[in-house]
Amino acid sequence: MVDVLALVEARLRTALGEPDARAAVTFLGTDRVEVLRFADGDIVRYATLGMSAQPMTDPAAALADPVKGPRAELVLSVRAALADTDKVLRPLAVLASTPQVEGVVVAPGASLDIGEPLWPGAPFASVLVAEPGGLVEDLELDDPMEPVRFLPLLPMTANEAAWKRVHGAQQLEERWLANGTDLRDPLRTSVRLD
């Protein structure tokens, strides 16, 4: 059997360079999840490593297939030195454990809520899962395994998360774009939603 996590880490290193820090978190009843930190000038990127070890299973499925099913890792990009964003490691590991703990499939357009600030003083407790393929290309695996997708996370304020539930992910992303919102600003305020 192929070592999926070794291939995932190699893909992350190819796309983002060498990680300058890593932390591992294990929750009761789940596999270990690591979070790697990559510093790139004024941007810091955090990527999970471990979520893709097993395919995500549709909660309506009678049995979990150990081979087939979507696989993903999460990537968060923020501006460096504006906030204590390194405290996001545990919340990211919690989000990456969601498929195992709650039996959900994390896909673009989904909201993930941590229930507390992503880092101390952060105006965000939830994230919008964005479309993959821009920063880190999908990692193709041998059939019948599906590729590992690297899903960008876009932090949302409480107002944005509530607005997204009513209007949808695409409308929120269009609102951000129309207002020139810097989604990597760890201190940004909510976009105008009126």
C-alpha positions as CSV (number, residue, x, y, z in Angstrom):
1,M,0.0,0.0,0.0
2,V,1.3,3.4,-0.9
3,D,2.3,5.8,1.9
4,V,-0.2,8.6,1.2
5,L,1.2,10.9,3.9
6,A,4.8,10.7,2.6
7,L,3.6,11.7,-0.9
8,V,1.4,14.5,0.6
9,E,4.4,15.9,2.5
10,A,6.6,15.7,-0.6
11,R,3.9,17.6,-2.6
12,L,3.7,20.3,0.1
13,R,7.5,20.7,0.2
14,T,7.6,21.0,-3.6
15,A,4.8,23.7,-3.6
16,L,5.7,25.6,-0.4
17,G,9.3,24.9,0.4
18,E,10.7,23.5,3.6
19,P,8.5,23.8,6.7
20,D,10.1,25.8,9.5
21,A,7.9,24.3,12.2
22,R,5.5,21.4,12.7
23,A,3.2,20.3,15.5
24,A,1.3,17.0,16.0
25,V,-2.1,16.6,17.7
26,T,-3.9,13.4,18.4
27,F,-7.5,13.4,19.6
28,L,-9.1,10.4,21.3
29,G,-10.3,7.9,18.7
30,T,-8.7,9.6,15.7
31,D,-5.4,9.4,13.8
32,R,-2.6,11.8,14.4
33,V,-2.7,15.1,12.5
34,E,0.3,17.3,12.0
35,V,0.3,20.9,11.0
36,L,3.3,22.2,9.1
37,R,4.2,25.9,9.0
38,F,5.8,27.4,5.9
39,A,7.1,31.0,6.0
40,D,7.3,32.8,2.7
41,G,8.2,36.4,3.1
42,D,5.3,38.3,4.5
43,I,2.9,35.3,4.2
44,V,2.8,32.3,6.6
45,R,1.1,29.1,5.4
46,Y,-0.2,26.3,7.6
47,A,-0.9,23.0,6.1
48,T,-2.4,19.9,7.7
49,L,-0.8,16.5,7.2
50,G,-2.9,13.4,8.2
51,M,-6.4,14.2,7.1
52,S,-5.8,12.4,3.8
53,A,-4.5,9.2,5.4
54,Q,-8.0,7.8,5.0
55,P,-10.7,8.7,2.5
56,M,-13.6,10.7,3.8
57,T,-16.9,8.8,3.9
58,D,-20.4,10.0,3.1
59,P,-22.3,10.0,6.4
60,A,-25.2,8.2,4.5
61,A,-23.0,5.3,3.5
62,A,-23.6,2.0,5.3
63,L,-19.9,1.1,5.3
64,A,-16.7,3.2,5.1
65,D,-14.6,2.2,2.1
66,P,-10.9,2.0,3.3
67,V,-9.7,2.9,-0.2
68,K,-12.3,4.8,-2.3
69,G,-13.5,8.3,-1.4
70,P,-12.3,11.9,-1.4
71,R,-9.1,12.8,0.3
72,A,-8.0,16.3,1.3
73,E,-5.6,18.4,3.4
74,L,-6.3,22.0,4.6
75,V,-4.1,25.0,3.8
76,L,-4.4,28.4,5.6
77,S,-2.5,31.5,4.4
78,V,-2.1,34.6,6.6
79,R,0.0,37.7,6.7
80,A,3.0,37.3,9.0
81,A,3.7,39.3,12.2
82,L,0.3,40.9,12.6
83,A,-1.2,38.5,15.1
84,D,-0.2,35.4,17.1
85,T,-1.4,33.1,14.2
86,D,0.9,30.2,15.3
87,K,-1.7,29.4,17.9
88,V,-3.9,28.2,14.9
89,L,-2.1,24.8,14.9
90,R,-4.5,23.1,17.3
91,P,-7.7,24.5,15.7
92,L,-6.5,23.4,12.3
93,A,-5.8,19.9,13.6
94,V,-9.4,19.9,15.0
95,L,-10.8,20.9,11.6
96,A,-8.7,18.3,9.9
97,S,-10.1,15.6,12.3
98,T,-13.7,16.6,11.4
99,P,-14.2,13.8,8.8
100,Q,-13.1,11.1,11.3
101,V,-14.9,12.6,14.3
102,E,-18.2,13.8,12.7
103,G,-18.3,11.6,9.6
104,V,-18.5,14.5,7.1
105,V,-17.0,15.1,3.7
106,V,-15.1,18.4,3.7
107,A,-15.5,20.0,0.2
108,P,-15.4,23.4,-1.4
109,G,-18.2,25.7,-0.3
110,A,-18.5,24.1,3.2
111,S,-18.2,26.0,6.4
112,L,-16.1,24.6,9.3
113,D,-16.6,26.1,12.7
114,I,-14.1,25.7,15.6
115,G,-16.4,27.4,18.2
116,E,-13.6,29.7,19.4
117,P,-11.2,32.2,17.9
118,L,-8.7,30.6,15.4
119,W,-5.9,32.3,17.3
120,P,-5.9,34.7,20.3
121,G,-7.9,37.8,19.5
122,A,-8.9,36.5,16.1
123,P,-12.2,37.9,14.8
124,F,-12.7,34.4,13.1
125,A,-14.1,31.2,14.6
126,S,-15.0,29.6,11.3
127,V,-13.6,29.2,7.8
128,L,-15.0,28.8,4.3
129,V,-13.5,25.9,2.3
130,A,-12.4,27.3,-1.1
131,E,-11.7,25.6,-4.4
132,P,-8.3,23.7,-4.6
133,G,-5.7,23.8,-7.3
134,G,-4.3,27.3,-7.0
135,L,-1.5,27.1,-4.5
136,V,-0.9,23.3,-4.2
137,E,-1.9,21.0,-7.1
138,D,-3.9,17.9,-6.5
139,L,-1.9,14.8,-5.8
140,E,-2.9,11.9,-8.0
141,L,-2.8,8.5,-6.4
142,D,-3.0,5.0,-7.9
143,D,-6.4,3.7,-8.8
144,P,-8.9,3.2,-7.3
145,M,-7.8,5.9,-4.8
146,E,-9.0,9.5,-5.5
147,P,-6.5,12.3,-5.6
148,V,-5.6,14.3,-2.5
149,R,-7.0,17.8,-2.8
150,F,-5.4,20.7,-0.9
151,L,-8.3,22.9,0.2
152,P,-7.6,26.6,1.0
153,L,-9.3,27.9,4.1
154,L,-10.7,31.5,4.1
155,P,-11.4,32.8,7.7
156,M,-14.9,34.2,8.2
157,T,-16.2,36.5,10.9
158,A,-19.4,35.5,12.7
159,N,-21.4,37.9,10.5
160,E,-19.9,36.6,7.3
161,A,-20.6,33.0,8.4
162,A,-24.2,33.8,9.2
163,W,-24.6,35.7,5.9
164,K,-23.0,32.7,4.0
165,R,-25.6,30.3,5.5
166,V,-28.4,32.4,4.0
167,H,-26.8,33.5,0.7
168,G,-24.3,30.8,-0.1
169,A,-20.5,30.5,-0.5
170,Q,-20.4,32.0,-4.0
171,Q,-22.2,35.1,-2.9
172,L,-19.9,35.7,0.0
173,E,-16.8,35.2,-2.2
174,E,-18.2,37.7,-4.7
175,R,-18.8,40.2,-1.9
176,W,-15.2,39.8,-0.7
177,L,-13.9,40.2,-4.3
178,A,-16.1,43.3,-5.0
179,N,-14.8,45.0,-1.8
180,G,-11.2,44.1,-2.3
181,T,-11.1,42.1,0.9
182,D,-7.6,40.9,2.0
183,L,-8.5,37.4,3.1
184,R,-5.0,36.9,4.4
185,D,-5.2,39.8,6.9
186,P,-5.5,38.1,10.4
187,L,-6.9,41.3,11.8
188,R,-9.4,42.2,9.1
189,T,-13.0,43.2,9.9
190,S,-16.2,41.8,8.4
191,V,-16.9,42.8,4.8
192,R,-20.0,45.0,4.3
193,L,-23.0,42.8,4.0
194,D,-25.9,45.2,3.5
